[in-house]
């Protein structure tokens, strides 16, 4: 599967399972980086936030389609701040 196809698949699976304001999926070699933005993360611990984003990907993680994943989660205010500092 091509990198672009895997990025689309990851985005699709996450968007079908969760109501997010934004999701950004990027592959750098075999490393998958996911940034997920939603105020739904406000009341969740860091671990619960990551579990929430990874859960819809369980099958493609299990079958080896993706294996190295970094998940960053933000509420909308945190995302705006992060974009300012990292642009």
Residue pairs with C-beta under 8 A, 6 or more apart in sequence:
1 9
1 65
3 27
6 27
6 32
6 65
6 66
7 25
7 26
7 27
9 60
9 65
10 25
10 32
10 34
10 57
10 60
10 66
11 23
11 25
13 56
13 57
13 60
14 20
14 23
14 25
14 34
14 36
14 53
14 56
14 57
15 23
16 56
17 55
17 56
18 36
18 38
18 40
18 52
18 53
18 56
19 38
19 40
20 36
20 37
20 38
20 40
21 37
21 38
21 39
21 76
21 79
22 35
22 36
22 37
22 79
23 34
23 35
23 36
23 37
24 33
24 34
24 35
24 36
25 32
25 33
25 34
26 32
26 33
27 33
30 67
30 68
31 68
31 69
31 70
32 66
32 68
32 69
32 70
33 69
33 70
33 72
34 53
34 69
34 70
34 71
34 72
35 72
35 73
35 74
35 79
36 49
36 53
36 71
36 72
36 73
36 74
37 73
37 74
37 75
37 76
37 79
38 73
38 75
38 76
39 75
39 76
40 52
41 49
41 52
41 73
41 74
41 75
42 75
44 52
46 73
49 71
49 73
50 71
50 73
52 73
53 71
53 73
54 61
54 69
54 71
57 66
57 69
60 66
61 67
61 69
74 82
